[in-house]
Amino acid sequence: GKYNPPPVQAPNFAGLKVLDMCGLKVTGIQPHPIAIKNTIKTPAGNDYQIKLKKDEEVVLEVFARRLGLPPDTVIKVYSKSGKMLAFNDDTDRVKAGTILHNTADSLLYFTAPADGVYRINISDTAKACGEDYKYFLRIDHKRPRFAVYSTPSFLRLEGNGANKIQLHVERFDKSNGPIKLKVLSPAKSRIVGTDTIPANCSEAYITITGEHHKNRPI
């Protein structure tokens, strides 16, 4: 029979409501913060209206490619008069030193130049569309956060030795603060020297040492 893939999980942000608008006609001003699930059914894509105060900043983030969904989206923001004010195609995602273009989605930080209603357009860069072209749009305030990866992804620690490891930081929503590190496992392992990734840094090296085990390395 036909294979039915498991349902795609919506992006999970504390307190952020997910509104399923697939099959619904989008009208009126959209309240935010919110995450919207929708389908690109025409080459023109989908429009949303949001009301902003002067200097109010919103995060406009699409979740599609990283969830295994087909849209290669582009975000455009227009003024009430129809002038395009902002645009984003792909935002690089850095993971362990490699740019993951196949999981790059659109991301835009937009600051309103004046009080008013602004139109957000989500479409596919190749004007592709159809029932499979689903996506999530996050309209939100900034939620600074980060993820830390290592190369290599695992480390064979030699007891009583200095073991160097490279860390890569993926920062989200303009996160730029220092990151404090701690070794949780194995027991009695510790960081030698600095245990902090400095503010605004995306890469760092740390050295880990551990207690010697008579039968095996740590």
Disulfide bonds with the S-S distance in Angstrom:
none
